[in-house]
């Protein structure tokens, strides 16, 4: 019998992550799919937050507002991102900057403010604004693969491919 992970346990590669997608941002339809704005992953501290799905009772509770959308992606795909530079002569990554997902449970005295499923996507080294923009773009493309719920203003408008 295995024990379910707790909020302070490391985030496993096979865990699904959830990200609330702000419906007020300007996403766009492209080839019949919603292309998410990279600003969906904005964060002043350059550590976008996600929720660990297995620690959430209802995935839709991960949305910040009822009109927001919700995307799901795998921890292993986030960890596959490397923000290092590509050496043009070899095509290999140099100055590797790995990306990780770490637990960051929010404990609060009021249940409505508590979020034990909370985690952060962060780099293992400080990055420039340019590299953080690249991370946000990569995360947005990952999130597009499995949109659990579209933001409200996109729910009734789905162009044909």
C-alpha positions as CSV (number, residue, x, y, z in Angstrom):
1,X,0.0,0.0,0.0
2,X,1.5,3.4,-1.0
3,X,1.0,6.5,1.0
4,X,-0.4,9.5,-0.9
5,X,2.1,12.4,-1.1
6,X,1.7,15.2,1.4
7,X,1.9,18.9,0.6
8,X,5.6,19.2,1.7
9,X,6.7,16.1,-0.3
10,X,8.8,16.6,-3.4
11,X,6.8,17.0,-6.6
12,X,7.0,13.8,-8.6
13,X,7.7,13.8,-12.4
14,X,4.4,12.0,-13.0
15,X,2.3,14.6,-11.2
16,X,-0.1,16.7,-13.1
17,X,0.0,20.4,-12.5
18,X,-2.8,22.9,-12.9
19,X,-2.6,26.6,-13.8
20,X,-5.5,29.1,-13.7
21,X,-5.7,30.9,-17.0
22,X,-6.8,34.5,-16.7
23,X,-9.8,35.1,-18.9
24,X,-9.1,38.8,-19.1
25,X,-5.9,38.3,-21.0
26,X,-5.9,38.4,-24.8
27,X,-5.5,34.8,-26.0
28,X,-6.1,33.9,-29.6
29,X,-7.5,31.1,-31.7
30,X,-5.0,29.5,-34.1
31,X,-5.8,26.5,-36.3
32,X,-8.9,25.7,-34.2
33,X,-7.0,25.8,-30.9
34,X,-6.7,28.4,-28.2
35,X,-3.2,29.9,-28.2
36,X,-2.5,31.1,-24.6
37,X,-0.8,34.4,-24.0
38,X,2.6,33.8,-22.4
39,X,1.5,36.5,-19.8
40,X,-0.6,33.7,-18.4
41,X,2.5,32.8,-16.5
42,X,3.5,36.3,-15.3
43,X,5.0,36.4,-11.8
44,X,6.9,39.3,-10.1
45,X,9.2,36.8,-8.4
46,X,9.8,34.9,-11.7
47,X,8.3,31.8,-10.0
48,X,4.9,31.0,-11.6
49,X,2.5,29.2,-9.3
50,X,0.7,26.0,-10.0
51,X,-1.4,23.5,-8.1
52,X,-0.6,19.9,-7.7
53,X,-3.7,18.1,-9.1
54,X,-3.4,15.1,-6.8
55,X,-3.6,17.4,-3.8
56,X,-6.7,19.2,-5.1
57,X,-10.2,17.8,-4.3
58,X,-11.7,19.4,-7.5
59,X,-9.4,20.5,-10.2
60,X,-11.6,23.5,-11.0
61,X,-10.9,24.9,-7.6
62,X,-7.4,25.8,-8.9
63,X,-9.0,28.7,-10.8
64,X,-8.5,32.1,-9.3
65,X,-11.9,33.4,-10.6
66,X,-14.9,31.4,-11.9
67,X,-14.5,33.0,-15.4
68,X,-10.9,31.8,-15.6
69,X,-9.8,28.9,-17.6
70,X,-7.7,25.9,-16.4
71,X,-4.8,24.1,-18.0
72,X,-3.1,20.9,-17.0
73,X,0.5,19.8,-17.8
74,X,3.0,17.3,-16.5
75,X,5.8,18.0,-14.1
76,X,8.2,16.0,-16.2
77,X,7.5,18.4,-19.2
78,X,8.3,21.4,-17.1
79,X,11.5,19.8,-15.9
80,X,12.5,19.1,-19.5
81,X,12.8,22.8,-20.1
82,X,16.3,24.2,-20.0
83,X,16.9,27.9,-20.4
84,X,20.6,27.5,-21.2
85,X,22.0,28.9,-24.5
86,X,22.3,26.7,-27.5
87,X,25.8,26.5,-28.9
88,X,25.4,27.2,-32.7
89,X,28.3,25.0,-33.7
90,X,27.2,21.9,-31.8
91,X,23.5,22.4,-31.2
92,X,24.1,21.5,-27.6
93,X,22.9,23.4,-24.5
94,X,25.7,25.3,-22.7
95,X,25.4,27.1,-19.4
96,X,22.5,24.9,-18.5
97,X,19.7,26.5,-16.5
98,X,17.3,23.7,-15.4
99,X,13.7,24.4,-14.4
100,X,12.1,22.7,-11.4
101,X,8.7,22.4,-9.6
102,X,8.9,22.7,-5.9
103,X,6.1,22.4,-3.2
104,X,5.1,25.7,-1.7
105,X,1.9,24.9,0.4
106,X,0.1,27.9,1.6
107,X,-1.0,27.4,5.2
108,X,-3.5,30.0,6.6
109,X,-5.7,30.4,9.6
110,X,-8.7,30.8,7.3
111,X,-9.6,27.7,5.2
112,X,-10.5,29.9,2.2
113,X,-6.9,31.2,2.1
114,X,-5.2,27.9,2.5
115,X,-3.9,26.0,-0.5
116,X,-1.9,22.9,0.3
117,X,-1.6,22.0,-3.4
118,X,0.4,25.2,-4.2
119,X,3.8,24.8,-5.9
120,X,6.2,27.0,-7.7
121,X,7.9,26.6,-11.1
122,X,11.4,28.0,-10.7
123,X,14.8,28.0,-12.3
124,X,17.8,26.7,-10.4
125,X,19.7,29.9,-11.1
126,X,18.6,33.5,-11.3
127,X,17.6,34.4,-14.9
128,X,17.3,37.6,-16.9
129,X,14.0,39.0,-18.0
130,X,14.6,37.7,-21.5
131,X,15.1,34.1,-20.2
132,X,12.0,34.4,-18.0
133,X,10.0,35.5,-21.0
134,X,11.2,32.4,-22.8
135,X,10.2,30.3,-19.9
136,X,6.7,31.8,-19.9
137,X,6.4,31.1,-23.6
138,X,7.4,27.5,-23.2
139,X,5.0,27.0,-20.3
140,X,2.1,28.6,-22.3
141,X,2.8,26.1,-25.1
142,X,2.8,23.2,-22.6
143,X,-0.5,24.4,-21.1
144,X,-2.2,24.6,-24.5
145,X,-2.0,20.8,-24.8
146,X,-4.6,20.1,-22.2
147,X,-7.0,23.0,-21.5
148,X,-9.4,21.5,-18.9
149,X,-11.7,24.5,-19.1
150,X,-11.6,27.5,-21.5
151,X,-11.7,31.0,-20.0
152,X,-15.4,32.1,-20.0
153,X,-15.1,34.6,-22.9
154,X,-13.8,31.8,-25.2
155,X,-16.3,29.1,-24.2
156,X,-19.0,30.0,-26.7
157,X,-16.7,31.0,-29.5
158,X,-14.7,28.1,-31.0
159,X,-13.7,28.7,-34.6
160,X,-13.3,25.8,-36.9
161,X,-9.8,24.5,-37.7
